[in-house]
Structures are given as C-alpha cells and as structure tokens.
Amino acid sequence: MFGICNLSIIPLRAEPNDKSEIVSQVLFGEHFEILESAKQWVKIKLHFDAYIGWIDIKQYQSISESNFKQLSEDAIILNADLIEYIIGTNNLLMPISLGASLSFLNHSEINSSNFNFEGLKVSGIKPKSNLIDTAYMYLNAPYLWGGKTPFGIDCSGFTQMVYKLNGYHLLRDASQQSKQGEALSFIEESEPGDLAFFDNEEGNIIHVGIIMENNFIIHASGKVRIDRLDHLGIYNADTNRHTHKLRVIKKII
C-alpha cells in the first residue's frame, strides 16, 4: 500500500500514539510506502529519504503502486515561498509551507481534490552558491525537534530542506548526513554550503550546520541563527562560549 500527504504538515511519530515523540514531519505532497497498520495508525517509509515513522490513519490519501512509482520517477517540484496556498474544490484555500511537494498536481488520478497552485515553484539542481540564499529564508525559525518548516525546524531538518530546495539529496538525521560526501581536513578547505558536524562526549554526531563565508555558520539551535565557526566548534557571541564541538566538515556537492 502507498500514500501521499494531502494536508499542510503532519507529524511523523516514533510510536503509534498521539503522545509519542515526533521524529519528523511529512509535508504536503510527500509520498510514501505503507509498511504496517495498527488500529488508527499506519507505519510509513518516506520515498525521499526512506525515513520511517507512524502517522494518523486520517491524515493521508491512498494512492496506487503505479502512482507511487510515477511520482518517484517525476522531477521534484517544490513550493519556493515561505508560505503559499493550494486552491481546492469550491476555491477553498489550504496553506502550505516552503518545500511542500507539488509534483502530483499534474496527475489527475492522484490529484482527486483538484488542487491548484499559482505560486512560485522551484525544481532542478541549482548552483551551490544558492544554498546560503535559501538558508536565509529559514533565519529565526524556532527550533523544533522533528520540524521541517520555517515555523519550527531542527538542525538536520534545516540542512535537508535547504539542500532539497536546491535539488540535492540529504538524509534526515545529522548522523546519517555525516556519512554522505567527502570529509575535509581543515575549515580553510571548506566553501559556503559545505556542512559542519558536531558530536557529544560519547562521540555521537548530534548537530549539523551550513558553513558560510568568513568562518560563519548558519544552524538551528534555539532558532536558526548565525554564529562563528572555528577549529573547536561553534562560538556563540551572545553567551561568549563554544556551544558545539566540531567533529568533521563534509563537502556534499
């Protein structure tokens, strides 16, 4: 069985109950495979990053296997504005966030609600230099564990969405992203758009941010913010201390 998110944003939970941890979010238009059902919940695997979790059975639209394969082969088309509106039957408006997927709107069999979109779209691979401009769109977005939108986002959701909007594929968690790309030996070798990863005392990757020019980094910590980056890690000028310990810098593209 297969499905697609036909609502603005839905929570992806670790377990099949409303009190369970939100491990990520499913944005409008994202499609997925259904792995398991449990009463009012379904366990899904997102197509884009193979992330697995549980969603409420009332919060998705079923699609056929052929529709799933078709969407998986289509070019990814995304909403390119902070917030836009999908126009449905009887001109009803539904808000969607930056990065919502629009590819299915061209398929009448899937788009059974006759959704229409008249806003700004983005598709295809953009120059690496565009990553920082996209990152600025999320500036001051509040930190939210599992979040993927400008209204609440976590560190790896931020990096994943910035890359996705520019046509590049990142996995969901910081630990997963840290296994992608090519490791650099020094900060001086990095370019704007490269990723910096940070670990805890046990050596586990727990944080990621996007490197900017002149040894700055943009990352989600409390909010999406800009801080200094040095060989020790992230230096927060507000608190006059290092907040994250640098583990590795990766060139993903």
C-alpha positions in Angstrom: 0.0 0.0 0.0 1.1 3.6 -0.7 0.0 7.1 0.3 0.6 10.8 -0.1 0.3 13.7 2.3 -2.7 15.8 1.3 -2.6 18.1 4.4 -0.2 21.0 5.1 2.0 19.3 7.6 1.5 16.1 9.6 3.6 14.7 12.4 5.7 11.5 11.9 5.9 9.7 15.3 8.2 7.1 16.7 5.3 5.0 18.0 1.6 4.7 17.1 0.1 7.1 19.6 -0.5 10.8 20.0 1.8 11.1 22.9 4.8 9.6 21.1 7.8 11.6 20.1 7.6 13.5 16.8 10.7 12.3 14.9 10.0 14.2 11.7 7.2 15.8 9.7 5.5 14.9 6.4 4.9 17.9 4.2 2.2 18.4 1.7 2.7 16.3 -1.4 5.3 13.9 0.1 4.6 10.3 -0.9 5.4 7.1 0.9 5.1 3.4 1.3 2.8 2.0 4.0 4.6 -0.8 5.9 2.2 -1.7 8.6 -1.2 -0.8 10.2 -2.1 -0.6 13.8 -5.7 0.5 14.7 -5.8 4.2 13.9 -2.1 4.4 12.7 0.0 3.4 9.8 3.7 2.9 9.7 5.3 4.6 6.6 8.6 4.9 4.8 9.0 8.2 3.0 10.2 7.9 -0.5 12.6 10.9 -0.4 14.8 9.8 2.5 13.5 6.4 3.5 12.6 7.8 6.9 10.2 5.6 8.9 7.6 6.5 11.4 3.9 6.4 12.3 1.1 8.8 11.1 -2.5 9.0 11.9 -4.7 7.0 9.5 -6.9 10.0 8.9 -4.1 12.2 7.7 -3.2 10.9 4.3 -4.6 9.9 0.9 -4.1 6.4 -0.5 -2.5 6.1 -3.9 -1.8 3.1 -6.1 1.5 1.4 -6.6 1.7 2.7 -10.2 1.0 6.3 -8.9 3.8 5.8 -6.3 6.2 4.7 -9.0 5.2 7.5 -11.3 5.8 10.2 -8.6 9.1 8.6 -7.6 10.3 9.0 -11.2 8.9 12.5 -11.7 11.1 15.6 -11.3 10.7 17.1 -7.8 8.7 20.4 -7.8 8.5 22.4 -4.6 6.9 25.5 -3.2 9.6 28.2 -3.2 7.9 30.7 -0.9 7.8 30.8 2.9 4.0 30.1 2.8 1.6 29.8 -0.1 -1.9 28.4 -0.7 -3.2 25.5 -2.5 -6.6 26.2 -4.1 -9.0 23.3 -3.7 -12.6 22.5 -4.6 -15.0 25.5 -4.3 -11.9 27.8 -4.1 -11.1 26.7 -0.6 -7.6 27.7 0.5 -5.1 25.5 2.3 -1.7 26.9 3.4 1.4 25.0 2.6 5.0 25.7 3.7 8.3 26.2 2.0 9.4 22.9 0.5 6.0 21.4 0.1 5.9 19.0 -2.9 3.8 19.9 -5.9 4.7 17.2 -8.4 1.5 15.2 -8.0 -0.7 18.2 -9.0 -0.1 17.3 -12.7 -1.6 13.8 -12.2 -5.4 13.9 -12.2 -5.7 10.4 -10.9 -3.7 11.4 -7.8 -5.0 15.0 -7.5 -8.6 13.9 -6.9 -9.2 17.0 -4.9 -8.4 19.2 -7.9 -5.8 21.1 -6.0 -4.3 24.1 -8.0 -1.2 26.1 -7.2 -0.4 29.5 -8.6 2.6 30.5 -6.5 6.4 30.3 -7.0 7.8 26.9 -7.8 11.4 25.5 -7.8 12.7 22.4 -9.5 16.1 21.0 -10.6 19.6 21.4 -9.4 20.8 24.9 -8.5 24.3 26.3 -8.2 26.0 25.5 -4.8 26.2 29.3 -4.2 22.4 29.4 -4.0 22.4 27.3 -0.8 23.1 30.2 1.5 20.4 32.4 0.0 17.9 29.5 0.7 19.2 29.1 4.2 18.5 32.8 4.9 14.8 32.0 4.3 14.7 30.0 7.5 16.6 32.6 9.6 15.0 32.9 13.1 12.7 29.9 12.6 12.2 28.5 16.1 13.9 25.2 16.9 11.5 22.3 16.9 12.6 18.7 17.3 11.5 16.8 14.2 10.5 20.1 12.4 11.0 20.7 8.7 9.3 24.2 8.2 10.1 27.9 8.8 7.5 27.7 11.7 9.6 25.1 13.5 12.7 23.1 12.4 15.6 21.1 13.8 19.2 21.2 12.8 19.1 18.3 10.3 15.7 19.2 9.0 17.1 22.6 8.2 20.1 21.3 6.3 18.0 18.7 4.5 15.3 21.2 3.3 17.9 23.8 2.2 19.6 21.2 0.1 16.3 19.7 -1.2 15.1 23.1 -2.4 18.3 23.3 -4.5 17.9 19.9 -6.0 20.3 17.9 -3.7 19.5 14.8 -1.6 20.4 14.7 2.1 19.2 12.0 4.5 17.1 13.1 7.5 19.3 12.9 10.7 22.6 14.6 11.3 24.3 11.2 12.0 23.0 10.0 8.6 24.1 13.1 6.8 27.5 12.9 8.3 28.1 9.7 6.3 27.5 11.4 3.0 30.0 13.4 1.0 33.7 13.9 1.3 35.5 14.8 4.6 37.7 17.9 4.6 40.8 18.2 6.8 40.6 21.9 7.7 38.0 24.6 7.9 40.1 26.6 5.4 39.3 24.0 2.7 35.6 24.5 3.1 33.3 26.5 0.9 29.9 28.2 1.6 27.3 25.4 1.5 29.5 22.7 3.0 28.3 21.0 6.1 29.9 21.0 9.6 29.0 18.2 12.0 29.4 18.3 15.8 29.5 15.5 18.4 28.9 14.9 22.1 31.1 13.5 24.7 30.4 9.9 23.6 31.5 10.8 20.0 28.0 10.7 18.6 27.0 13.2 15.9 24.3 15.4 17.4 24.3 18.6 15.4 24.9 20.0 11.8 25.0 23.4 10.2 25.8 25.0 6.9 29.1 26.8 6.5 29.1 30.4 5.3 31.9 32.8 4.2 34.4 34.2 6.6 34.1 31.4 9.2 30.4 31.8 10.0 27.9 29.1 10.2 24.1 29.1 10.0 22.3 26.4 12.0 19.3 25.6 14.1 20.0 26.0 17.8 17.1 27.6 19.7 16.3 29.2 16.4 18.0 29.3 13.0 20.9 31.6 13.7 24.3 32.7 12.5 27.4 32.1 14.7 31.2 32.0 14.4 32.9 28.7 13.5 36.4 27.8 14.5 38.5 24.7 14.9 36.9 24.0 18.2 33.4 24.3 17.1 30.6 26.9 17.2 31.2 30.1 19.2 28.1 31.9 20.4 28.8 35.6 20.8 25.6 36.1 22.9 26.9 33.7 25.6 30.6 34.1 24.9 31.2 30.4 24.8 31.5 27.4 22.5 28.2 25.6 22.2 29.0 22.7 19.9 32.3 20.7 19.4 33.4 20.3 15.8 33.8 16.7 14.6 34.0 16.8 10.8 33.4 19.0 7.8 31.9 17.4 4.7 31.7 18.5 1.1 28.4 17.0 -0.1 28.4 18.6 -3.6 
